[in-house]
Amino acid sequence: MTNMYRKKYYSSIFIALAFFSAIATTYERVEVFNKAELNNLSCGWPMRYLSSGFSENPLDPPYPWKEKCASLIFSEWGNALDIQWVFFISNVAFFYLLWFVIFYGGRKAIRKIRTKDESFKNNSV
């Protein structure tokens, strides 16, 4: 595998991981304490990019209630969801950088450990 092809391959993997990581944040549980908060849920991490703008939410659970935005996406009220695309793209960029640092930082740490281990073996012989 050539070096250029490898970089494109890793970049596409990082983009996919970042996209799925950002989408997965809608599965976090948000605790609501009243009907007004339930009508205006907001999800996403680190920036909240998905919000529900239900004017009349037929749900009236006992409070405090924990709800996931992802469960509302496919509900019959899903058309009231509002996605702030700038925040979503910022979240994807955040997760891209996070995966990049984890992967390359891990590779550097492993290389450093291997070189120290090899130099230790060479000195002890």
N, C-alpha and C positions, 0 to 999 in steps of 0.2 A: 504494500500500500504506500503510495507516494505521500510525501509530507503535505502537499497542497490538498490532496483528496482527503487525508486524515483530518485536516483542519475543518474542511467543509462538513465532513461526517460528524465531528464532535459539535460543531456549531448547530447543525440541525437537531442533534440530540438535545443540546442545551435549550434550544427554542421550544422543542416539544415538552421537555420537562418543566420549563418555566410556564408555559401555557397551561398545562395540566395542574401545576401547583397553584397557580392563580385561580383557576376554576374550582379547585378543591376547597378553597377558603370559603366558598358559599355554603359548605357543609358544616361550618362551625355553628355552634348553638348560641343564639342570642337570647338573653333573658329580658323579658318585657314585664313591666309592672302594672300597666294599665292599657286600656283600649287604644288610646292615642299612640302609644309606642308600638302597639301591634299593627296599627294602620300605617306606620312609617318605619318599617324595619330597614336596617341598613347592614349590609354584609360585605366582607372582603377584608383582606389583611395584606399588607400594613395600611393601605388606604382603602377606605370604604367606597366601592364602585357600584354596588348593586343596591337599589333601594326600592321598596314597594310604596306606591302612592295610592293605596286603597282609600277611597273616600268613604265608602260604607262597607266595612269588612263584616261579613256575616258571622265570622268566628267570634265566639265569646267564651274563651276557656277560663278556668279558675286562675287567678293571678297569685304569685308570679308564675310565668309560663316561659318555658324554653322552646324556641322555635328555630328552624333552619330555613334560610332563604331558599335553599335548593328544593325544599319540599313545596314551596309556593310557585316555583318556576313552571311546573307542569300542572298546576291546578287550574281550575276554570277561571280564576282571577288573574292568571299569569300575564294578561295583556296590560296590566297596570304596573308592571315592573319597569324601572328606569335604570339604564346602564350609563354610568358616566365613563365614556370611552377613554378620556385622558387618564383617569385614575386607574382604569383597567390596564392600559398600556404601561403605566408607571409600575403597577404590580408585576406585570410580566417582565419588565426590565429589571426590577428588583430581584425576582426569582432567578432570572438568567444570570445576573452577576453572582448571586448566592451559589448557584450550581457551578458556575465557572470557578469561583474561589475554592469551593469544596474539592472539585476534581483536580485542578492544577495545584492547589496547596497540598493535597494528599499525595499527588505524584512527586512533588518536590521533597516532601518529608520522607517518602519511601526511598527516593534516590539518595538523599543525605544519609539515611540510616544504612543503606547498602554500601555507600562509599566508606563510611566510618567502620562498618563491619569488615570490609575487605582490607582496609588499611590496618585494622587491628590484627587480622589473620596474617598479613604480610609481615608485621613487626614481631609477632610472637613466634614465627617459624625460624 
